[in-house]
Amino acid sequence: MTSQHDDPVLQLRDLKASIRNIVHDVSNPLGVLRMSAYYLQNGSPDREKVEHYFNVIGENVEKIAAGLAALRELGDEAPPGPPPASRGGDAS
C-alpha cells in the first residue's frame, strides 16, 4: 500500500493546493497596498488618514512577508528529486 507521502501524484496535488493558498494569501494584501497607494496619491487625506494608510501598508507588507516565508518553507520541505544527470536528459 502506498502512503500519500510516497505517491508523487498526491504530493503534486498537495503542492499545487499549497501554492494556490499562498498565492491567495499574497494577492489580497497586494490589492490592499494598491488601494492604499491610490488613496494616498489621488485623495487629499488628512494626517490621520495618511497615518492610517501607512499602518495598513505596514500590516500588509508583513502578510506578504509571511506568505513568502511559507513559500520558502514549502520549498525546503519538498522531497529532493533525482540528481540532474539521472533525469533522462542528454548530459552533453
C-alpha positions in Angstrom: 0.0 0.0 0.0 1.4 3.4 -1.0 1.0 6.2 1.5 0.2 9.7 0.4 3.7 10.7 1.3 5.1 8.2 -1.2 2.6 8.9 -4.1 4.0 11.6 -6.4 0.6 12.4 -7.8 -0.8 13.1 -4.4 2.3 15.1 -3.5 1.9 17.2 -6.6 -1.8 17.8 -5.8 -0.9 18.9 -2.3 1.9 21.1 -3.5 -0.4 22.8 -6.0 -3.0 23.4 -3.3 -0.4 24.9 -1.0 0.8 27.1 -3.8 -2.7 28.3 -4.6 -3.3 29.1 -0.9 -0.1 31.1 -0.7 -0.8 33.0 -3.9 -4.2 33.9 -2.4 -2.6 35.0 0.9 -0.1 37.2 -1.0 -2.6 38.6 -3.6 -5.1 40.0 -1.1 -2.5 42.2 0.7 -1.2 43.4 -2.7 -4.7 44.6 -3.6 -4.8 46.5 -0.2 -1.4 48.0 -1.0 -2.6 49.2 -4.4 -5.8 50.7 -2.9 -3.8 52.5 -0.1 -1.3 53.9 -2.6 -4.2 55.1 -4.8 -5.8 56.9 -2.0 -2.6 58.5 -0.8 -1.8 59.7 -4.4 -5.3 60.7 -5.6 -7.0 61.8 -2.5 -6.3 64.7 -0.2 -6.1 62.7 3.0 -5.6 64.5 6.3 -2.8 63.5 8.6 -4.9 60.9 10.4 -5.8 59.2 7.1 -2.2 59.2 5.9 -1.2 57.6 9.2 -4.0 55.0 8.8 -2.9 54.1 5.2 0.8 53.8 6.3 -0.3 51.5 9.1 -2.4 49.5 6.6 0.6 49.3 4.2 2.9 48.1 7.0 0.4 45.4 8.1 0.0 44.1 4.6 3.7 44.1 3.9 4.0 41.8 6.9 1.3 39.5 5.4 3.2 39.3 2.2 6.4 38.5 4.0 4.6 35.7 5.9 3.3 34.3 2.6 6.8 34.4 1.1 8.2 32.7 4.2 5.5 29.9 3.8 6.6 29.5 0.2 10.2 29.3 1.3 9.3 26.6 3.8 7.3 24.7 1.2 10.4 24.6 -1.0 12.5 23.5 1.9 10.1 20.6 2.7 9.8 19.4 -0.9 11.3 16.0 -1.3 14.5 16.1 -3.4 14.2 14.9 -6.9 16.7 12.7 -8.7 20.1 14.2 -9.5 20.2 16.1 -12.7 22.3 13.5 -14.6 19.7 10.8 -13.9 16.6 12.6 -15.2 16.8 11.1 -18.6 18.2 14.1 -20.4 21.3 14.2 -22.6 24.2 15.2 -20.4 26.3 16.6 -23.2 
